[in-house]
């Protein structure tokens, strides 16, 4: 049955393709070491894509899903995860999650019927959570069968990024909201919520097991108004905020990341900033200057703490990705797709 579904899916995608040639043809792609990069594309244009960068050879291969399957990936490629040697590609505005072979990039299966999926978090071989930007629930799936097991009611809240401490999943409710939601993985229920500064989005866990929450403050032109952007440190055992670091009101911080030892965090606020987790204040100077670049995404390689930052340029052309050493020295630059935002290191 799954083979029949796969064949029908591929035929449908091929029929829906335009006549544009695939940008990259690969015959020697080796994805065992390097980084997958999800390129969002433009909202409603269906031009999201997947790239892979081999850091040893300094070679980037773009449009690899299209090249392997002769089919477009979809509208807003949001995030990537690998579980049990399967690559899960969350395509936000298409309302789908694709599963592919991480070495050949060949299509394997698809999860449909989702509203606006953002991230997937694996709890066990038989359970995973899928967050959703517009639905007031988290979808529970079986990653082995890809069947939907149920939903976790979030009341009036939506869901974005997820991190796990013990049997608790902490979920940022980003869209016009101000809560960090706490889910019990044994009962699949919302057990409590923690009020944080407006529009919490990015989450990281430091070396002491504390959760860091980056709240971007929203935008003044939306109906919810503008809050004060901030970085918060939370004790996941007591559900309390230990410290709030407030940015200037006209700041728009994004892209919270942490290094492999869990003692330094990075974020974009015009420039790239680096901050020790034991610091009492936000850094007074930047770590990497933007230098007229439109910095859009950031990632830290957990193996060597190299830093990747993306320049979206004008949000409509292929972006430039800069690779830096842990000390902030430029190593390499390369072109990827449009609006690259999520990095999955192998």
N, C-alpha and C positions, 0 to 999 in steps of 0.2 A: 504493500500500500504506500509506504513512504517513497519507494522508487517511482511509483506512478505520480505522486504529488510533485516530486522533484522534476520529472520530465515535463509535466504540465506547466509548472512554474517557470522553467527556463524557456519553454516555447512562448509563453505569454510575455516574458521580458524581452525576448529577441524581437517579437512582433512590435513591441512598443518602442524599440530603440530608434533613434534617428540614424541618418546615414553618415554621421561624423565618424571619422576613423579613430580607433583607439590610440591614445597618445604614446603609450609605452608598450612595446612587445618584449616579453622577457622569456629567456630560455634557461638562464642560469640563476634564477632567484633563489637565494638561500636565506630563509627567515629564522634560522636557528639562533642567530645572535644579531641583535640590532634593536630597532624600535618600529612598531606599527604606529602610524599617525592617521587619526581620523580627521578628514577635512570636511567641515560642515557644508560648504557650498553656500548658496544663497537661499533664503526662505522662499518657498513656492517655485523655485527654479528646477528642483530635482537634479542639481549638479554636484551633490556630495560625492566624495571619493575616498579611497583608501590608499595610503602610501606606505612604503617600507624603506628605512634607511639603514644601510650596513655601515656601522661606525668604523669598523676595521678597514674596509676598502674605500670608505668615503663615497659610497654610491647610493643614490636615492632612486627608487623605482616607483613611479606614480601610476595611478589608475589601475591598480593591480586586480581589483575585483572585476572591473570592466574587461580587462585584458584576459582574465581567466575564464569568465562566464559569458562574454559577449553581451553584457547587460549592464544597465546603469545601477548604481547602488541605491540611490533614492534622495529624499529631500531632508536635509539637515542630519548629517551623520554625527551623532552626539557623543558616543562613548564606546569603549572597547574593553573586553575582558576575555581571558583565556581560562577555561576550566575543563579538566579531564581531556586535555589535548583537543579542545574545540574552541574556536574563536567565535565569540558572540559580538555582533555588531549591532548596536542600538541606533536605529534610524528614527529620529524624533518625530518630524512632521509627517513621515510616511506611516507612523503608527505600527512599526514592525521591528522585530529583532531577527537578524539573519544568523545562522550558524554556518561556518565554513571550515574547511581543513586549513589549519594555520601554516602548512608548508606549501600546499598547492594553490590555496585560496579558492578552491572549488566549492561551489554552493552545496550545502548538505540539507538544510531545512530552514523553516521560517516559522516564527510566532506572529500571528496577526490578531486583529481585534483589540489592539491597545489604543488608548486615546492619544497620549502624547508621551511615550516612554523616554526616560532620560538616562537612568543608570541601572545596572543589575548588580546585585550583591549575592554571593553564593554562601549559603549557610551549611549545607551538607550536600552529599551526592544526590539527594532527593528533594532538596528544597533551595529555592532562590527567591529573592525579592526584586521586584521591578518598580522603580519609582516613576511617578507620572506628574507632569507639569500642570495638567488641567483636571485630572480626576481626583476626587476626594477619597482615594483609596490606594493602597499598594497591592499590586498583583503578586500572588504567590504561585510559582511554577515549579514543576519538576524538571530540573536541567537534564535528566537522563532521557525522559520521554518527551519533553517540551510541552507537556499538558499543563493547563491552568488548574491549580489545586484549589484556589479560592482567592478571596480578597480580604484585606485588612482595612476596616473602616477608620477613616481619619477625621470624621466629623466635618468641620468646615475647612480643614487644612488640605494642602497638597504636599507633594514630596519631591525632593531633589537629591542631594548627595547622601550617602550612608556610610557609617563606620560602625564597627562592632567592638564592644567590650564585654567579655563573658557571654552571657546569654541575652544581652541587650543590644539592640540596633538603635543607633542615634541617627535621626533623619532631619535634615534641614528642610523647613517649609519656607521656600524662598519667595514665591510669587505673591507680593503684596502682604506678607505675613511677618511675624516676629516670634516664631517659636522653633525650638529644637524638640522634635518628637521622640519619644522613647517607646520602642516596641519590644515585647517579650517574644523571643524566638521559639519558646516552648509552647506558648498558647496562641501565638500569632495575633496578639492584641495590643492596642495602644494602651500603655499603662500610666503614663504621665507625660507632661510636656514642660519645657523650661523656657521662660520668656527671655529673649535676647534682643539686642538692637535690631532695627528694622531690616528686613530682607536678608536673613542668613542664607548663605549659599555653600561656600567651600568648607570642608571639614578635614582635619588631620589629627593624628594621635601622636603625642610626643613620648620621649623616653621614660617619663614618669607615669604614663598612662592617662595623662590629661588630654581632654579634647579641645582643640582650637577651632573656633568658628569665625569665619570672615563674613561680616554683614556689609553689603555694598551700599545700603541706604536708599536704594531705589532711585527714581527719577522724578524731578519736580513736575514734569508735564503729564504724569499719569494721574488717574483718579485717586489713587491712594496717597499721593503727595510724596514728599521727600523726608526721609529720616536721617539720622546721624550715622555715617559709616563708622564701623568699629571692628576691632578684633577682640574676641572674648576667649578666656581660658576657663574651662568647666571641669569640675570634679565629677566623673561619671558614677561614682559610688554614692555620693550624697545629693547629686543632681543640683549642685549649687554653682553659681558663677564666682570664681575666685578673683578674677581681675578683668576689667574692660579697658582696652586701649582705644582711645577715640582719635580718629583722623580729623583733619580739617573738614569743614562742612562741604567744601567744594571738591572734595576728593572722590574718586571712583575706584577704590581698590578691587583687585580681582586676582584669581589664579593662585590661591594659597597652596603651597607645597612644603614638604619637609625633607630634610636630608636623611641618609640611611641610619645615622646614629640617633636621630630623633631629638637633636639639641639645637638645630637651627631651622628657622622657617623662612620661606621666600614668598614674595607676592609682587604684583605689578601695581604701581600707582603712578602712572606716567613712566617713570624709570622702574628698574627692578631693585627691590630692597631685600636685605638679609637681616635677620634678627635672631638673637639667641633666645631660647625658650625661658631662660632665667632672667631676661632683661625686665627692668621695671618700666621702661619707656619705649616707645616706637623709635626706630633708628632716625638719627638726625641727618644722615646723608645716604645717598643711594649706593648700591653695590655695582650695578651696571647701568650706564646712562642710556636713555632712549635715543638720543642724538637724532631727533626729527623722525624717528621710526614710529609706526603705529603699533605698539606692542599689544598683542591680542591673547596669546597663550604662553604658558610656562610649564616646564616639567623638569624634575630632578631625577637623573638616573640612579636607582638604588644601589647599583653595583660600584659606581665610581664617583658619584655625586657631581657628574658633569651636568651642566644646566642648558636646557634647550628653550629658546624663546622664539616666538613667531611674530613676524611683522606682517600684518594684514594689508598693508599699503592703503588701498582704497576700498577694501572689502569685496571687490568684484574681480580682481585678477589673481593669478597664482601667487601665493604668499612666499616670503623668504623666511627660512628657518636658520637661526644662528645657534651654533653649538659652542659653549664656553667650558673652560676647565673649572674645577671647584674654586680656584682662586680668582676667577673672573676674566681669564684671558681667552680671546677668541681662538677657536681651533678650526672651525669649518663653517661654511654657509652653503645652503642648497635651496632649490625651489621645490615646493610641494603644491598641493591643490589650493582651493579657495577657502580661506578662514580655518586653518588647521588649529585644533584646540585640545584634543586628547591624545596622550602618548601612552603606549603600552610597550614597556621594555621587556626584552627576552634575554 
